Amino acid sequence: MGAILDLVEKMRTPGGIVVTILIVVAGYFFYKWVMAEPGEKK
């Protein structure tokens, strides 16, 4: 639980917000890549 609270504290800094947004965007594109249909072209 302490590690989660540390991460939340880091997310409240301006740099932490940027890193959090980058992680969310990377996770979104990774999800889209994994869930893409095999025959689907981009």
Backbone torsions as a table, in degrees:
resi	resn	phi	psi	omega
1	MET	NA	-36.5	-179.4
2	GLY	-63.7	-36.1	179.2
3	ALA	-65.4	-38.0	178.6
4	ILE	-64.4	-42.5	179.1
5	LEU	-64.9	-37.2	176.2
6	ASP	-62.4	-42.8	178.7
7	LEU	-63.5	-40.1	179.3
8	VAL	-64.6	-40.1	177.7
9	GLU	-63.0	-40.7	178.8
10	LYS	-68.1	-32.7	179.8
11	MET	-67.1	-21.5	-178.0
12	ARG	-78.9	-12.4	176.8
13	THR	-82.9	155.0	-179.8
14	PRO	-56.1	-43.0	178.3
15	GLY	-65.5	-35.9	178.5
16	GLY	-65.5	-35.1	178.5
17	ILE	-65.5	-43.3	179.6
18	VAL	-62.5	-45.7	-180.0
19	VAL	-63.1	-40.6	178.9
20	THR	-62.0	-43.4	178.9
21	ILE	-63.2	-42.6	179.2
22	LEU	-62.5	-40.0	179.4
23	ILE	-65.4	-41.8	179.6
24	VAL	-64.3	-43.1	179.6
25	VAL	-64.6	-43.6	178.6
26	ALA	-62.3	-40.9	177.9
27	GLY	-63.8	-38.8	178.8
28	TYR	-63.2	-47.8	-179.1
29	PHE	-67.9	-35.3	176.1
30	PHE	-63.1	-42.3	178.1
31	TYR	-61.8	-45.2	179.8
32	LYS	-62.3	-38.5	-179.1
33	TRP	-68.0	-42.2	-178.1
34	VAL	-70.2	-39.1	-174.3
35	MET	-88.7	1.0	-179.3
36	ALA	-65.5	144.2	176.6
37	GLU	-69.0	142.6	-176.9
38	PRO	-56.3	-36.3	-178.1
39	GLY	-89.9	0.7	-175.0
40	GLU	-78.5	131.7	178.3
41	LYS	-104.4	145.2	179.2
42	LYS	-92.2	NA	NA
